[in-house]
């Protein structure tokens, strides 16, 4: 976008951050970038220290809000799909019912059954409710979970690396701002977020799917990795907290069929409806991610005699994936690190214990422990390294013990410091399912994964350069590091900020929004850098505008 008095400059994108939300607008502009000599044909990747003094202010290793909690002991127990009561239930009148998932928005409840009973509860999530023997007693409520078989973080990371031969992939590059535009490339192999790529001299990055269009239709007819596994005989499981699942978020149809054979979602929906259930879970030592890990562990131990594949992603901090045959799942503990990273610290020992208890499963599995994007909340994104962390989600991968120190393990190790995206993880999931079994997981040769996926499998040789020109990465998220210099001249910093405000107002006017939106005026500059690419200069600035008090980021060429 250019204005009449700034025809030699171009704004690649606007990004506005306020206390409420972040909004990005991308405008493509044709720029005269030399395709052969451009620095953007290269990609320098720098491994930053995550405990750099700039980030230490956000480091809380001793934080543990549940340190002095007293565990809640329910007076009902669920064993072998039957509900019984403990000695402490004497005098109580207890009942139980099944809770079934209904498109992630709600649950469907079965009839109440008086317990104890020989009744078999044919469901994963079972609610119990016990009335006290007197009017002055306290109602006892609880939600149990099981896998009802349907026949027809420093410590954790060190353990995964040292005991399971896991490889940390240092440069996973996000391809969207938040969870949804990163999860769809991961699970469907399709993008939702487009962007200008004028920064690197390329046409706009056109999304594979229109988010509003796909939100208004059922997704059953499209290739979804869990369904691909299910169709070949795998049992499937999904556990996610915080909100409805990714295919349904925020108000989408999602799937008409069940998303997976086993769904944890009714547990949280029902628990949040009553004070007694909230008390028995939230007010004691229970946390959502611990409950989901418990459910995941039950799934791992179910369907005896069958190996497993498991995936565990989590919004801004961790996720993962386990493999074998024929079980596949993903667990997304969103609330753990969505709004703050403090809760990650006390979770470390719980993840470590989970890994140790299930070592025998992990030794038979492909395991992806990862995040979909870095931290978007709090003050961390306002720092230089925080902005980088935001674009560089965590990823650690381990493979079955019998395939360690083989060709595919070597390929994985070789990529530990290579640029990659969620599309490459999707390609890896498809490779594990479709191609590697017939080769006994020994084929590390190059393979074009299209049309199944537009990514490249982590288990195979890669070809060609990997940078933000050759991979489908929006320019504003690119991890590649170039020799930028800070602009310290206040006159230039102010002039660039005033230009940004001018261009934003021009854009609003062109869109017919000035009657609805206030004009924005330059207030101050948070940061400003410049980068030389041949004869062109790239400015990257972040400024505060008034009266919105919003922080606006922009890249512009001159």
Secondary structure, DSSP 8 states (H G I E B T S, - for coil): ---GGGTT-EEEEEEEE-SS-EEEEE--------TTT-GGG--------TT-HHHHTT--TT--TTTT------SEEEETTEEEE-GGGTT-EEEEEEEEEETTTEEEE---EEES------SSEEEEEEE-SSTTS--EEEEEE--------HHHHHHHHHHH--EE-TTB---SSSHHHHHHHHHTS-----B--GGGT---B--SS-HHHHHTS--TTS--HHHHHHHTT-EEEEEE-SSS-GGGTTT----SS-SSSEE-HHHHHHHTT-HHHHHHHHTTT--HHHHHHHHHHHHHTSSTT----EEEEESSS--EEE-SSSEEEEEE-GGGTSS-SHHHHHHHHHHHHHHHHTHHHHTTS-EEEEESS---SSSGGGSHHHHHHHHS--EEEE--GGGTTSHHHHHHHHTTTS-B-HHHHHHHHHIIIIITGGGTT---S----TTT-SS--TTS---S--STTTS---GGG-------EE---HHHHHHHHHHHHHHHHHHHHHTT-TTTS---EEEEEEEEEEEEETTEEEEEEEEEEETTTEEEEEEEE-
